[in-house]
């Protein structure tokens, strides 16, 4: 169970995740049930802000997921109710693969969901959809010694009618990070390039292009200080520069 508090005016403590996982240690199957982020997308990042792929496609919902795993492969299928319909008519599948050696860890995956309009950003936009617009995603992440490379892509396979009869939005994130020690402290620098296509109306409009750079240092045990610079451009050609600082404590 994960509780979430955000200073957004209502001062409520919300249940962000509540999940029960069941598996047989002598077999290869597992079952997840509850409220959690569906296995559609990976959204890993070494930056401060969330990648645009997460802004577009992260989906928290009450779901039941059944899967199997073997030799680094994980295949699962899930059903969930969603917010656009009153019945359980939503579903998806995910295939992930992970392997590691002495100097590297490689993680990748593919996913498909029958309705992108059930994503958190589309639901929060408050636009009621008439049609279901399926979407697929692919990601890969390589950790090689002190270097991390991330690539992710999300794309609708048809238009979302409430936004446009023609646009099929897609989103991508490419990121590189280098980890080292500075002043005896674990430190990392990261750069990212993100963007979208045909998404000027999706979820109120997302950026067409983003370029980001971040510096993070673990200043104390379980405590890190990060700074990020981002330059974004919307579909009207308006550019925005953002500087973000973050002090994070894990416990």
URVEN-V729891 format. One record per backbone hydrogen bond with DSSP energy under -0.5 kcal/mol. CO is the residue of the C=O (numbers start at 1). NH is the residue of the N-H. If there is no record, write none. Layout:
((CO/NH) (CO/NH))
This chain:
((2/16) (2/17) (4/14) (6/8) (12/6) (12/14) (14/4) (14/16) (17/2) (18/35) (20/33) (22/31) (23/25) (24/27) (28/69) (29/24) (30/67) (31/22) (32/65) (33/20) (34/36) (34/63) (35/18) (36/38) (36/61) (38/40) (39/41) (51/54) (51/55) (52/56) (53/57) (54/58) (58/120) (59/38) (61/36) (61/63) (62/81) (63/34) (64/79) (65/32) (66/77) (67/30) (68/75) (70/73) (72/98) (73/70) (74/96) (75/68) (76/94) (77/66) (78/92) (79/64) (80/90) (87/89) (90/80) (91/114) (92/78) (93/112) (94/76) (95/110) (96/74) (97/108) (99/106) (103/145) (104/101) (105/143) (106/99) (107/141) (108/97) (109/139) (110/95) (111/137) (112/93) (113/135) (115/118) (116/119) (119/123) (120/124) (121/125) (122/126) (122/127) (123/126) (126/128) (132/134) (133/116) (134/157) (134/158) (135/113) (136/155) (137/111) (138/153) (139/109) (140/151) (141/107) (142/144) (142/149) (143/105) (143/145) (144/147) (146/179) (147/144) (148/177) (149/142) (150/175) (151/140) (152/173) (153/138) (154/171) (155/136) (159/161) (160/163) (160/164) (167/160) (169/156) (170/197) (171/154) (172/195) (173/152) (174/193) (175/150) (176/191) (177/148) (178/189) (180/187) (182/185) (185/182) (186/218) (187/180) (188/216) (189/178) (190/214) (191/176) (192/212) (193/174) (194/210) (195/172) (197/170) (199/206) (201/204) (202/205) (208/196) (209/233) (210/194) (211/231) (212/192) (213/229) (214/190) (215/227) (216/188) (217/219) (217/225) (220/223) (222/250) (223/219) (223/220) (224/248) (225/217) (226/246) (227/215) (228/244) (229/213) (230/242) (231/211) (232/240) (233/208) (233/209) (234/237) (238/234) (240/232) (242/230) (244/228) (246/226) (246/248) (248/224))
